[in-house]
């Protein structure tokens, strides 16, 4: 498949995105593994993920204000540099025997804080780097690059840990952020904003965050697609949380089953993003969102009914891998048009706050989906929950299509 490179500066952003996503996945595994080998506690190992997410929920809206106030390139560059130093410091502390478990959690929080301040700027830079006609293609390729970086990071994290040790792996992780910072610094970035928040009287961060929410409420289609993206995270939280149980109890496999399904969904996202980039002008955004979301629901249902099909063991595994691949494949078919709509319908002066609000809503949806799983407990089977949530996804996507299929975007 031949890819069309939109422009040189956009390509640099893709390269930086790939490298940081690679680093994100490496440090997620390395930090968790570090906690485990130091404590032997699975509870503490899992709590690293929670600690990394919570700062994002609090800081992201402030990061959005900064993205709309200051130079986006400088914020992104600074965030990468600070993350690199934070991770490198942790590696040195571990190598010298001075690292305590509590410090790992502190560095995880610090890392997440820098990420939360920088990510809205990084994401909203895309609007200034490409033309509006290329928003859909640009979002699709950006999604593929991000997923490919995650896929490579997940694949190489274990190899790095086993070959150069945990401290060496974390040090390599720090270098990824420094490399990304160098790439961002080399970009020729032209801000398309006609004014920024610094041109107005200082109203305070909370007032400016409130302006972002008010802007979102005033744009009905923006509110709808943000809620739709959040519902996607909510509905697929049971899939992510219960996947180990699904692998063991339904597929009758061990930890290798988790690896197969994890690689399948990331590979699907990567390929789906490439395909979406090629057909960007051949399909209407609303139709793409509806079709992509509904097909995700169908794959969810197919994973849920696997026991009723009574397939042989090996065939059942292949079936689950294929369904998971296409579950990932249809994610960018839905998400790329949503990102394109957000960029087209949002002014450059507001894009940072809208990006941060959208990300925060998606993050909030994850624990809500987890709360649903906890509430239901053992009262329903994993396959029943998969099937039910899949049906709800198909229903929501059809309602969205019926109400908005005639809508067009300039």
C-alpha positions in Angstrom: 0.0 0.0 0.0 1.5 3.3 -1.1 1.3 6.1 1.4 0.9 9.7 0.6 3.1 11.9 2.7 1.2 15.1 3.3 4.2 17.4 4.1 7.6 17.2 5.7 6.7 18.9 9.0 3.7 16.6 9.5 6.0 13.6 8.8 8.3 14.9 11.6 5.3 15.0 14.0 4.5 11.4 13.0 8.1 10.3 13.7 8.0 12.0 17.1 4.6 10.4 17.8 6.0 6.9 17.0 9.0 7.4 19.2 7.0 8.7 22.2 4.4 5.9 21.9 7.2 3.4 21.8 8.6 5.0 24.9 5.2 5.1 26.7 4.7 1.3 26.2 8.2 0.5 27.2 8.0 2.5 30.4 4.5 1.1 31.2 5.9 -2.4 31.2 9.3 -1.5 32.7 7.8 0.4 35.6 5.3 -2.3 36.4 8.0 -5.0 36.2 10.3 -2.9 38.4 7.6 -2.7 41.1 7.0 -6.4 40.9 10.7 -7.5 41.2 11.2 -5.1 44.1 8.1 -6.0 46.0 6.6 -9.3 44.5 3.2 -7.7 44.8 0.8 -8.0 41.9 -1.5 -5.4 43.6 1.3 -2.8 43.6 2.2 -3.8 40.1 -1.3 -3.1 38.8 -1.6 0.1 40.8 1.1 1.7 38.7 -1.5 2.0 35.9 -4.0 3.7 38.2 -1.4 6.2 39.4 -0.4 7.0 35.9 -4.0 7.8 34.8 -5.2 9.9 37.7 -2.9 12.9 37.1 -4.1 13.0 33.5 -7.7 13.5 34.6 -6.8 16.4 36.8 -4.1 18.1 34.7 -5.3 17.6 31.1 -7.8 20.6 31.2 -5.0 22.9 32.4 -2.7 21.5 29.7 -5.4 22.5 27.2 -5.4 26.1 28.4 -1.6 26.2 28.1 -1.8 24.8 24.6 -4.2 27.7 23.7 -2.1 30.2 25.5 1.6 29.4 24.7 3.6 28.2 21.7 2.5 24.6 21.1 5.9 23.5 19.7 7.7 24.8 22.8 5.3 23.1 25.2 5.6 19.8 23.4 9.4 20.1 23.3 9.6 21.0 27.0 7.3 18.1 27.9 9.5 15.6 26.1 12.7 17.0 27.6 11.3 16.9 31.1 9.9 13.4 30.7 13.3 12.3 29.4 15.1 13.7 32.5 12.6 12.2 34.9 12.9 8.7 33.4 16.7 8.9 33.2 16.8 10.0 36.9 14.8 6.9 37.9 17.1 4.7 35.9 20.2 6.1 37.6 18.6 5.8 41.1 17.9 2.1 40.4 21.3 1.4 39.0 23.0 2.9 42.1 20.7 1.0 44.5 19.1 4.2 45.8 15.6 3.7 44.4 12.7 3.0 46.8 9.3 1.7 45.7 7.5 4.9 46.7 9.9 6.8 44.4 8.7 4.8 41.4 5.1 6.0 42.1 6.4 9.6 42.5 8.2 9.4 39.2 5.2 7.8 37.6 3.1 10.8 38.7 5.7 13.3 37.6 5.9 11.6 34.2 2.1 11.7 33.8 2.0 15.4 34.8 4.5 16.3 32.1 2.6 14.2 29.6 -0.7 15.8 30.5 0.7 19.3 30.0 2.3 18.4 26.7 -0.2 16.1 25.0 -2.9 18.7 24.3 -0.3 20.8 22.5 1.1 17.9 20.6 -2.4 16.7 19.5 -3.6 20.2 18.5 -0.4 20.9 16.5 -1.9 18.7 13.7 -4.5 21.4 12.9 -1.8 23.9 12.0 0.4 21.4 10.1 -2.0 20.1 7.4 -4.8 21.5 5.3 -8.4 21.0 6.3 -8.9 18.7 3.3 -6.2 16.4 4.8 -7.6 16.3 8.3 -9.1 12.9 8.0 -6.1 11.4 6.3 -3.8 13.1 8.7 -5.7 11.8 11.7 -5.8 8.3 10.3 -2.1 8.1 9.6 -1.4 9.7 13.0 -3.5 7.0 14.7 -1.7 4.3 12.7 1.7 5.7 13.7 0.7 5.8 17.3 -0.5 2.3 17.3 2.5 1.0 15.5 4.7 2.7 18.0 2.8 1.0 20.8 3.0 -2.4 19.0 6.7 -2.1 18.6 7.1 -0.9 22.2 5.1 -3.9 23.6 7.1 -6.3 21.4 10.5 -4.9 22.3 10.0 -4.2 26.0 10.5 -7.8 27.1 13.5 -8.1 24.7 15.1 -5.0 26.2 14.5 -6.1 29.8 16.0 -9.5 29.2 19.0 -8.3 27.2 20.1 -5.1 28.9 18.3 -5.3 32.2 15.6 -3.2 33.7 17.7 -0.1 34.4 19.1 -0.2 30.8 15.6 -0.5 29.4 14.4 2.5 31.4 17.5 4.5 30.2 16.7 3.6 26.6 13.1 4.8 27.3 14.5 8.2 28.5 16.4 8.5 25.2 13.2 8.1 23.2 11.8 11.3 24.8 15.0 13.2 24.1 15.0 12.0 20.4 11.3 13.1 20.1 12.2 16.5 21.6 15.0 16.9 19.0 12.5 16.1 16.2 9.9 18.5 17.5 12.6 21.2 17.8 13.5 20.8 14.2 10.0 21.3 13.0 9.0 24.5 11.2 5.8 25.2 13.0 3.5 28.1 12.0 0.8 28.9 14.4 -2.5 29.6 12.6 -4.2 31.3 15.5 -5.2 34.9 14.9 -5.1 35.5 18.6 -4.3 33.7 21.8 -5.4 33.8 25.4 -2.5 36.0 26.3 -4.0 38.8 24.2 -7.0 39.0 26.5 -7.2 40.0 30.2 -6.2 37.1 32.5 -9.3 35.4 33.6 -7.8 32.5 35.4 -7.3 28.9 34.4 -10.7 27.8 35.6 -12.5 30.4 33.7 -10.6 29.5 30.5 -11.4 25.8 31.1 -15.0 26.8 31.5 -14.9 28.6 28.2 -13.8 25.3 26.6 -16.7 23.4 28.0 -19.1 26.2 27.0 -17.7 26.2 23.5 -18.2 22.4 23.4 -21.9 22.8 24.5 -22.5 25.5 21.8 -21.3 23.1 19.1 -23.8 20.2 19.1 -21.9 18.0 16.7 -18.8 18.4 18.7 -20.6 17.5 21.9 -22.1 14.4 20.2 -18.8 13.1 18.8 -16.9 13.7 22.1 -19.6 11.7 24.0 -19.6 9.0 21.3 -15.8 8.6 21.8 -16.3 8.5 25.5 -19.0 5.9 25.2 -16.6 3.8 23.1 -14.2 3.7 25.9 -16.9 3.0 28.4 -18.4 0.1 26.4 -15.0 -1.5 25.7 -13.8 -1.2 29.3 -15.2 -4.7 30.1 -13.3 -6.1 27.1 -10.0 -4.7 28.5 -10.6 -5.6 32.1 -12.0 -9.1 31.6 -9.7 -10.1 28.8 -7.5 -12.3 31.1 -10.6 -14.1 32.3 -11.9 -14.5 28.7 -8.6 -16.0 27.6 -8.4 -18.4 30.5 -12.1 -19.4 31.0 -13.4 -19.1 27.4 -10.4 -19.8 25.2 -8.7 -22.2 27.7 -5.3 -20.6 27.2 -2.6 -19.2 29.4 -0.7 -15.9 29.3 0.2 -16.5 25.6 -3.4 -15.9 24.7 -3.2 -12.4 26.1 -0.2 -11.7 23.9 -2.0 -13.0 20.8 -5.0 -10.9 21.4 -3.0 -7.8 22.4 -0.9 -8.0 19.2 -4.0 -8.7 17.1 -5.8 -5.5 18.3 -2.8 -3.3 17.9 -2.1 -4.7 14.4 -5.7 -4.1 13.5 -5.5 -0.5 14.6 -2.4 0.0 12.6 -3.8 -1.5 9.4 -7.1 0.2 9.8 -5.4 3.6 10.1 -3.5 3.0 6.9 -6.7 2.0 5.1 -8.6 5.0 6.4 -5.8 7.3 5.2 -6.3 5.9 1.6 -10.1 6.2 1.5 -10.4 9.5 3.4 -12.2 11.4 0.6 -14.3 8.4 -0.5 -16.5 8.1 2.6 -18.5 10.7 4.5 -17.3 11.2 8.1 -20.7 10.4 9.7 -21.0 7.2 7.7 -17.5 6.2 8.6 -18.1 6.8 12.3 -21.4 4.9 12.2 -20.0 2.0 10.2 -16.8 1.7 12.2 -18.5 1.9 15.5 -21.2 -0.6 14.5 -18.6 -3.1 13.2 -16.7 -2.8 16.4 -19.9 -3.8 18.1 -20.3 -6.7 15.8 -16.8 -8.0 16.5 -17.6 -7.6 20.2 -20.7 -9.7 19.8 -18.8 -12.4 17.8 -16.2 -12.6 20.6 -19.1 -13.1 23.1 -20.8 -15.9 21.2 -17.7 -18.0 20.6 -18.8 -20.7 23.1 -22.1 -21.1 21.3 -20.4 -21.9 18.0 -18.6 -24.9 19.4 -15.4 -24.6 17.4 -12.3 -26.9 17.8 -9.7 -25.6 20.2 -7.2 -24.3 17.5 -10.0 -22.9 15.3 -11.5 -21.1 18.3 -8.2 -19.4 19.0 -7.8 -18.3 15.3 -11.5 -17.1 15.4 -10.8 -15.0 18.5 -7.6 -13.5 17.0 -9.4 -12.6 13.7 -12.3 -11.0 15.6 -9.9 -9.1 17.8 -7.9 -7.9 14.8 -11.0 -6.5 13.1 -12.1 -5.0 16.4 -8.9 -3.0 16.3 -9.2 -2.4 12.6 -12.5 -0.5 12.9 -11.2 1.7 15.7 -9.5 4.3 13.4 -12.4 3.9 10.9 -14.5 5.5 13.7 -11.9 7.7 15.5 -10.1 9.3 12.6 -13.3 11.0 11.3 -14.1 12.1 14.9 -10.7 13.8 15.2 -11.2 15.3 11.7 -14.6 16.8 12.8 -13.1 18.2 16.0 -10.4 20.0 14.0 -12.8 21.3 11.3 -15.4 22.5 13.8 -13.1 24.0 16.4 -11.3 27.3 16.0 -7.5 27.3 16.3 -7.8 29.5 19.4 -9.9 26.7 21.2 -8.4 23.5 19.8 -6.1 22.9 22.8 -8.9 23.0 25.3 -11.2 20.9 23.1 -8.5 18.2 22.7 -7.8 18.1 26.4 -11.6 17.9 27.2 -12.0 15.1 24.7 -9.1 13.1 26.1 -10.3 13.7 29.7 -13.8 12.5 28.9 -12.4 9.3 27.3 -10.3 8.7 30.4 -13.2 9.2 32.8 -15.2 6.7 30.8 -12.7 3.9 31.5 -13.2 3.7 35.3 -16.9 4.1 34.8 -16.8 1.0 32.6 -14.7 -0.7 35.2 -17.3 0.2 37.9 -19.9 -1.5 35.7 -17.8 -4.7 35.7 -17.3 -4.5 39.5 -21.1 -3.9 40.1 -22.1 -6.9 38.0 -19.4 -9.0 39.6 -19.9 -12.7 39.0 -23.6 -12.3 38.4 -23.1 -12.5 34.6 -20.6 -14.4 32.4 -17.8 -12.7 30.5 -19.3 -13.8 27.2 -22.8 -12.4 28.1 -21.3 -9.0 29.0 -19.3 -9.0 25.8 -22.4 -9.7 23.8 -24.6 -7.2 25.7 -22.1 -4.4 25.3 -21.6 -5.2 21.7 -25.4 -4.9 21.1 -25.4 -1.6 22.9 -22.6 -0.3 20.6 -24.4 -1.4 17.5 -27.6 0.3 18.8 -25.8 3.6 19.6 -24.1 3.7 16.2 -27.4 3.2 14.4 -29.0 6.0 16.3 -26.1 8.2 15.5 -26.4 7.3 11.8 -30.2 7.9 11.6 -29.9 11.3 13.3 -26.8 12.6 11.5 -26.3 10.8 8.2 -27.3 13.8 6.1 -24.8 16.1 7.8 -21.8 17.3 5.8 -18.6 19.1 6.8 -16.6 21.7 4.9 
